Amino acid sequence: MIGQELAKLAMEILPLKWGYIYGQAGAMWTAAKQKELEQTTAEKFEAGRRYGAKWIGHNVADCSGLVLYLCKQLGFSVPHGSNSIWRECLSEKRIIGAKDIPAGALVFKLRNGTDYYHVGVYVGGGKVVEAKGTQAGVVESDLSTWTHYGLLKQLNYSGAEEKDESLKGGSAVVDVPNNGTVNVRESPAGKKVDVLKEGEKCEVMSVFTSGADVWAKVEYKRVGYIMAKYLRND
């Protein structure tokens, strides 16, 4: 298995609007579960008691629970806890610096020198998918706020670094032969949400590898994903 598969799964969750509940790992949140949570008094569940009702009817996870769920889809297990994942599950551990990070690497936030208190999945293009908190849910964030990364022992990251493709961020046009069209998707290889015709313009927000393909996150009248080979800079 390759690291990009983990990144792809994380990207596919984004449009599903997952929520955040501490201690959860992908289960559907129900009114009964919320009521039970509201009867607890532990401080770690305070945010869930106050804001958790907004996630009723949605799948929910905390930060390490999201990673646990994604890894389970690929057929292996990790502990529920970001510090445990950092200690037990990584073949390489590094401070985030100038070197490219492969898609599918786990990224962490460190406090007090020893507490890797938060974890997310790097998906390429300088972006991370994370279960951010009870009010935000599962969202895409910038890599710039993270401090460390690690490679999971069970995944192969060889050749997985972000590619230096000719397409760059900024203005671009659809470049499809014979007056063709290109599909716009809600996530890399996800559901088709629109089409653009040859010559139509968009703004490239990022270019990254997902699976075996290079994708561009673009913005025009909406935000979507297009295979990079069908775009050229304007």
Secondary structure, DSSP 8 states (H G I E B T S, - for coil): -BHHHHHHHHHHHGGG--B--TT-EEEE--HHHHHHHHT---GGGHHHHHHGGGGTTSEEE-HHHHHHHHHHHTT----SSHHHHHHHSEEEEEE--SS---TT-EEEEEETTTEEEEEEEEEETTEEEEEEETTTEEEEEEGGG--EEEEETTSB-TT-S----S--SEEEEE--GGG-EEEEESSTT--EEEEEETT-EEEEEEEEEETTEEEEEEESSSEEEEEGGGEEE-
